[in-house]
Amino acid sequence: MDWINQLNPTAQLVLFSLIKIICVVVVLPTMFAYAVVAERRISAAIQDRIGPNRVGPFGLFQPIADGLKALLKEDFTPAHVRKVYYWLAPAITVIPALLVVAVIPFGSTLGNPNNKMVIADLNVGILYTFGIVSLGVYGIVLAGYAANSKYSFLGGIRSSAQMISYEIAMGMSVVPLFMLVGSLNLSDVISHQSHGPFSWLVFQQPLSFLIFMVAAFAETNRLPFDLPESEQELVGGYNTEYSSMKFAMLFMGEYFNMIAAAAMMVTLFFGGWTLPFFGLDQPASSLGTGLLHIAIFLGKVVMFIVFIIWVRWMLPRFRYDQLMDLGWRRFVPLALANILVTAAVMWLRA
Amino acid sequence: MQDALFYLFAALTVLCGFLVVANPFSRNPVTSAMFLALTIVSLAGLFTLLHAYFLAAVQILVYAGAVMVLFLFVIMLLDVKEEGRRKIKLFGLITGSASVAAIFGIFFKIFVLTTPTLGAGLPPPGLEGVTKPLGEALFTQYFLPFEILSVLLLVAMVGVILLSKKDLR
């Protein structure tokens, strides 16, 4: 390992960043593949069915079969679509979902304190996240527009209205967190949560967490807010006219968003890679503890993904007017009041 | 590296800005809106090169993420058809060329008549990434303009609500 120490700091930074990016780019699609399997198995269990269990032990190789099917099916382009946008939209859906992960600290260190387990330790981390998340709507809107058919179009229009509405509630729900932490950097948010079990921000700001979680469901177009693709009314919504790999990419974008939302909830409210016992809330000093921190983070994320999937098969869909009413007339005032109450409490305690 | 990135983002900004108003390949309003979004994103890239991370993030969050999506929403909802080629009108010609002349006048005065000492004696920028100095500046030095702008936005909001109400009692 001598040759690494001989490189100058810039080269080291570039090398480590590249390795981290490659790891994340490998881990995310794997999580996507198994989230789909988990979704199918959990939904089957909830509905008293068996679910896919034919490919490999317990159906664990199902993603390979699904992936091959998506790749090998005919990639059909309907004659009436707007070609450029039809080709661009799936890519635009996937890219923002991948970029969000860049600022999320997925572990402490691997022994060397100068090498944090986060791709970009930005000072405005949370604003970057919200900025990129807000770009995610383009993929869905353009997919709906490109397909040039009524159902897709309605799906696209619905998603843009829904995502803009809930972005506001989502953005305002996290303001009290950063008032408490005093920094927009996500690593600082985690170190703020490393002082015992009740320093996790979910215990200090339960209302924030509630609003953020519901808004995250709306932003990722998951049930109970999956109006952009509500099957009974819109066939498949914005992805109706898509087939084969392009459809798979739209699907992948949705799941990447779901994983990113789970990771954000873990980072902001559930202490990120920390656990409040065995001294696991301090940055790691050895390789083993570092890997354990990454495992803790991934474990928490998986728990949230399972929770999101469970909700999908438990709750019925909201009506569109209920969705808008909840977003604008309940959550926005609630989030505003939460900011002011937090500010008042902090001022009285200071 | 920084220079190369600056030229890349600057060229992208100008090119996309040009394609918003005069796209030779398509007169589709949605294409124009998408190029405007690209212009905004490349501007955010320029802000990042100036170490103004906060501005860059807010630029993307507010303009690319919210304002442009609303533009798209309205274009799609009203189903704006492709624009026909417009004839050049005398009024537009006069106002347009006057604006261009004024901008070039400003550039001429800055770069030719005065020696280029822009930012030479100034302290290094204090807004690097951290949001605290920006907040302090907004609530102390620039408090009045900030509040006036907020009231202006509030007035616009009340106006929209008033206009969109069907029956005014």
Chai-1 contact restraints between the chains, C-beta under 6 A:
chainA,res_idxA,chainB,res_idxB,connection_type,confidence,min_distance_angstrom,max_distance_angstrom,comment,restraint_id
A,N123,B,G129,contact,1.0,0.0,6.0,A-B,restraint_1
A,N123,B,V130,contact,1.0,0.0,6.0,A-B,restraint_2
A,V124,B,Y53,contact,1.0,0.0,6.0,A-B,restraint_3
A,V124,B,F54,contact,1.0,0.0,6.0,A-B,restraint_4
A,V124,B,A57,contact,1.0,0.0,6.0,A-B,restraint_5
A,L127,B,A57,contact,1.0,0.0,6.0,A-B,restraint_6
A,Y128,B,A57,contact,1.0,0.0,6.0,A-B,restraint_7
A,F130,B,L61,contact,1.0,0.0,6.0,A-B,restraint_8
A,G131,B,A57,contact,1.0,0.0,6.0,A-B,restraint_9
A,G131,B,I60,contact,1.0,0.0,6.0,A-B,restraint_10
A,G131,B,L61,contact,1.0,0.0,6.0,A-B,restraint_11
A,S134,B,L61,contact,1.0,0.0,6.0,A-B,restraint_12
A,S134,B,G65,contact,1.0,0.0,6.0,A-B,restraint_13
A,L135,B,G65,contact,1.0,0.0,6.0,A-B,restraint_14
A,V137,B,V69,contact,1.0,0.0,6.0,A-B,restraint_15
A,V141,B,L72,contact,1.0,0.0,6.0,A-B,restraint_16
A,S160,B,V69,contact,1.0,0.0,6.0,A-B,restraint_17
A,S160,B,F73,contact,1.0,0.0,6.0,A-B,restraint_18
A,I164,B,V69,contact,1.0,0.0,6.0,A-B,restraint_19
